[in-house]
Amino acid sequence: MSHSLYTDETPASVKEAKGLHLITQNTPNGKKVQIFLEELKDIYGTEWTTTLINIATNEQKKDWFLRLNPNGRIPVIIDNTQSPPFTVMETSAELLYLLKKEDKDDKFGFTDELERSQALQWLFFWHGSGAPYQGQTGHFVRLNEKIPYAIERYRNETLRVYGVLEIQLSGKFTGEPRDYLAGNGKGKYSVADIGTWPWVQGYANVGITEEEAKQFPHLLKWIARIAERPAVQRGIGKAYQPKN
């Protein structure tokens, strides 16, 4: 990364940061990395600083931000332990970067190659097949001018991918229900879950009713199980709420 990483417009909290720095907002994507950093803090004492922005004002489309992530999306990690500072975009890539850099004991990953592959499969499944559908459902549900076809299409696809998660967690084809998405036996809480949970737990925000959600009982138990973790509660909590 060149010396032109920062400009006069770059917030001081970003330019002056040391170590790991996170630029985020408390959205489903932001929550993924927020939660993982909080989990790493509990295990290893991982430290980082945070800059909160408001994407509703298109701050992420400004030149200072696009230098860090040309895609103009949050969150972004800046690793100031590298020289020059190294930036990481895309939430799944960010989770995997932190996994390799900070999780030396693979508490949230796997040493077994097949289990690791399984975690990657489920992480990428949600990144490519889950979040886009649920995100579009939310967009069209909130649009003032309703487009029934779009709402129905993305809503049905969201329910379909919930069904895929339900198959995995229920053990429908293995005969053994699971607690988590990846790993042998009942599975292990990992980046696969961290990369999926912040979206799925917000199903009501895109108009999925409680009655509809009942068709995914193992998924609902998974949502509740992860919600109880202290690091998860902090990762979506007041530290990441906008300061008035």
VMD Tcl script that draws the C-alpha trace (Angstrom):
set ca {
  {0.00 0.00 0.00}
  {1.46 3.37 -0.98}
  {2.01 6.47 1.10}
  {-1.22 7.90 -0.40}
  {-3.37 5.70 1.85}
  {-4.60 8.76 3.75}
  {-5.69 12.25 2.71}
  {-6.60 15.45 4.51}
  {-10.19 14.17 4.61}
  {-9.28 10.93 6.42}
  {-10.58 11.08 10.01}
  {-7.85 11.59 12.59}
  {-8.99 8.45 14.40}
  {-8.06 6.48 11.28}
  {-4.81 8.24 10.38}
  {-3.46 8.19 13.92}
  {-4.48 4.62 14.79}
  {-1.93 2.09 15.96}
  {-2.23 -1.68 15.67}
  {-5.51 -3.05 14.34}
  {-8.14 -0.47 13.41}
  {-11.74 -1.15 12.39}
  {-13.95 1.19 10.39}
  {-17.51 0.01 10.82}
  {-21.19 0.59 11.43}
  {-23.50 -1.65 13.44}
  {-25.00 -3.37 10.40}
  {-25.08 -7.15 9.86}
  {-21.77 -6.97 7.99}
  {-20.21 -4.70 10.56}
  {-21.35 -6.99 13.36}
  {-19.48 -9.96 11.89}
  {-16.08 -8.39 12.45}
  {-17.10 -6.60 15.64}
  {-18.17 -9.92 17.17}
  {-15.03 -11.73 16.08}
  {-12.76 -9.06 17.54}
  {-14.68 -9.26 20.81}
  {-14.32 -13.05 20.80}
  {-10.58 -12.74 20.19}
  {-10.32 -10.24 23.00}
  {-11.85 -12.73 25.43}
  {-9.38 -15.47 24.47}
  {-6.18 -13.60 23.64}
  {-6.65 -10.05 24.85}
  {-6.66 -8.77 21.26}
  {-6.68 -4.98 21.07}
  {-7.98 -2.68 18.36}
  {-9.46 0.77 17.90}
  {-12.65 1.67 16.08}
  {-13.98 4.45 13.90}
  {-17.77 4.50 13.46}
  {-19.18 6.04 10.29}
  {-22.71 6.61 9.04}
  {-23.23 4.91 5.70}
  {-26.60 6.65 5.30}
  {-24.61 9.83 4.53}
  {-22.48 7.99 1.93}
  {-19.33 8.58 3.94}
  {-18.09 5.26 2.55}
  {-18.26 6.67 -0.99}
  {-15.86 9.51 -0.29}
  {-12.33 9.50 -1.66}
  {-10.68 8.96 1.74}
  {-12.68 5.76 2.25}
  {-12.32 4.45 -1.31}
  {-8.54 4.54 -0.87}
  {-9.03 1.95 1.88}
  {-11.76 -0.05 0.12}
  {-12.45 0.74 -3.54}
  {-15.77 -1.09 -3.20}
  {-17.08 1.55 -0.79}
  {-18.46 -0.86 1.80}
  {-18.01 -1.31 5.53}
  {-16.34 -2.74 7.49}
  {-12.68 -2.21 6.71}
  {-9.70 -3.39 8.73}
  {-6.42 -1.49 8.71}
  {-3.48 -3.42 10.12}
  {-0.98 -0.81 11.25}
  {1.43 -3.48 12.47}
  {2.39 -3.86 8.81}
  {4.60 -1.31 7.07}
  {3.05 0.30 5.19}
  {-0.37 -0.30 6.78}
  {-2.32 -3.17 5.21}
  {-6.03 -2.87 4.47}
  {-8.55 -5.71 4.34}
  {-12.00 -5.49 2.73}
  {-14.88 -8.01 2.42}
  {-16.13 -9.49 5.67}
  {-15.26 -13.12 4.98}
  {-11.72 -12.11 4.00}
  {-11.53 -10.01 7.16}
  {-12.63 -12.91 9.35}
  {-10.04 -15.17 7.75}
  {-7.32 -12.52 8.08}
  {-8.03 -12.16 11.79}
  {-8.26 -15.93 12.17}
  {-4.74 -16.38 10.81}
  {-3.21 -13.35 12.50}
  {-4.83 -13.45 15.93}
  {-6.25 -16.94 16.56}
  {-3.02 -18.83 17.10}
  {-4.75 -21.78 18.76}
  {-7.58 -22.06 16.20}
  {-10.25 -21.50 18.83}
  {-12.53 -20.27 16.06}
  {-11.00 -22.28 13.24}
  {-9.81 -25.82 12.61}
  {-6.49 -27.59 12.28}
  {-8.01 -30.57 10.49}
  {-8.08 -29.78 6.77}
  {-11.49 -31.33 6.15}
  {-13.08 -29.47 9.05}
  {-11.39 -26.30 7.84}
  {-12.82 -26.88 4.37}
  {-16.26 -27.34 5.89}
  {-15.96 -24.02 7.72}
  {-14.93 -22.27 4.51}
  {-17.84 -23.82 2.63}
  {-20.40 -22.50 5.09}
  {-18.70 -19.12 5.43}
  {-18.74 -18.69 1.66}
  {-22.25 -20.10 1.36}
  {-23.66 -17.32 3.46}
  {-21.42 -14.67 1.92}
  {-22.45 -15.59 -1.63}
  {-25.87 -17.20 -1.30}
  {-27.38 -15.83 1.90}
  {-26.50 -12.22 2.57}
  {-27.25 -11.01 -1.00}
  {-30.78 -12.45 -0.92}
  {-31.60 -11.26 2.58}
  {-30.11 -7.85 1.81}
  {-32.22 -7.47 -1.33}
  {-35.30 -8.60 0.59}
  {-34.74 -5.81 3.08}
  {-34.18 -3.29 0.30}
  {-37.39 -4.07 -1.58}
  {-39.49 -4.44 1.58}
  {-38.47 -0.92 2.68}
  {-38.85 0.66 -0.76}
  {-41.71 3.17 -0.86}
  {-42.80 1.92 -4.27}
  {-43.48 -1.77 -3.69}
  {-42.46 -4.21 -6.42}
  {-44.29 -7.45 -5.61}
  {-42.20 -9.64 -7.92}
  {-38.93 -8.49 -6.40}
  {-40.19 -8.87 -2.84}
  {-41.51 -12.36 -3.51}
  {-38.39 -13.51 -5.36}
  {-35.85 -12.39 -2.75}
  {-38.06 -13.31 0.17}
  {-38.50 -16.84 -1.15}
  {-34.78 -17.17 -1.76}
  {-34.06 -15.98 1.78}
  {-36.40 -18.62 3.15}
  {-34.73 -21.19 0.90}
  {-31.25 -20.46 2.24}
  {-32.62 -20.58 5.79}
  {-33.81 -24.04 4.82}
  {-30.29 -24.98 3.74}
  {-28.95 -23.93 7.14}
  {-31.76 -25.90 8.78}
  {-30.75 -29.04 6.88}
  {-27.18 -28.70 8.14}
  {-28.10 -27.95 11.75}
  {-30.89 -30.54 11.98}
  {-28.72 -33.38 10.71}
  {-31.53 -34.28 8.34}
  {-29.29 -36.48 6.21}
  {-26.78 -37.54 8.87}
  {-29.12 -38.37 11.74}
  {-27.12 -36.17 14.12}
  {-28.33 -32.64 14.95}
  {-25.60 -30.03 15.20}
  {-24.96 -27.06 17.47}
  {-22.82 -25.23 14.93}
  {-22.36 -25.15 11.16}
  {-18.87 -26.64 10.80}
  {-16.77 -29.30 12.46}
  {-17.13 -32.95 13.30}
  {-19.96 -34.27 15.45}
  {-22.13 -31.46 16.74}
  {-19.70 -28.94 15.30}
  {-17.69 -26.13 16.86}
  {-18.45 -22.42 17.10}
  {-16.30 -20.90 14.39}
  {-15.94 -18.12 11.85}
  {-18.61 -19.93 9.80}
  {-21.16 -19.14 12.50}
  {-19.80 -15.65 13.16}
  {-20.07 -14.83 9.46}
  {-23.68 -15.99 9.27}
  {-25.40 -15.21 12.57}
  {-25.56 -11.38 12.38}
  {-27.72 -11.60 9.26}
  {-29.93 -14.55 10.14}
  {-30.78 -13.36 13.64}
  {-32.32 -10.25 12.05}
  {-34.87 -12.16 9.99}
  {-37.75 -10.10 11.40}
  {-36.12 -6.94 10.03}
  {-36.83 -8.11 6.48}
  {-40.41 -9.14 7.15}
  {-39.96 -12.84 7.95}
  {-42.63 -13.59 10.54}
  {-42.23 -15.64 13.71}
  {-44.68 -18.16 12.28}
  {-42.57 -18.57 9.15}
  {-39.41 -18.89 11.24}
  {-40.91 -21.80 13.17}
  {-40.32 -24.04 10.17}
  {-36.60 -23.77 11.03}
  {-36.51 -24.98 14.68}
  {-32.83 -25.95 14.70}
  {-31.90 -22.63 13.13}
  {-33.83 -20.76 15.83}
  {-32.01 -22.73 18.54}
  {-28.71 -21.89 16.85}
  {-29.63 -18.18 16.83}
  {-30.48 -18.27 20.53}
  {-27.38 -20.30 21.42}
  {-25.00 -17.82 19.82}
  {-26.90 -14.80 21.15}
  {-26.02 -15.89 24.70}
  {-22.28 -15.45 24.19}
  {-20.93 -12.39 26.04}
  {-18.66 -11.41 23.14}
  {-21.61 -11.53 20.76}
  {-23.63 -9.29 23.04}
  {-20.76 -6.80 23.19}
  {-20.13 -7.07 19.46}
  {-23.60 -5.79 18.65}
  {-23.89 -3.55 21.70}
  {-23.55 0.05 22.78}
  {-19.86 0.39 21.95}
  {-20.86 0.26 18.28}
  {-23.90 2.49 18.50}
  {-23.55 5.99 17.02}
  {-22.50 8.66 19.48}
  {-24.94 11.56 19.67}
}
mol new
graphics top color blue
foreach p $ca { graphics top sphere $p radius 0.5 }
foreach p [lrange $ca 0 end-1] q [lrange $ca 1 end] { graphics top cylinder $p $q radius 0.2 }
display resetview
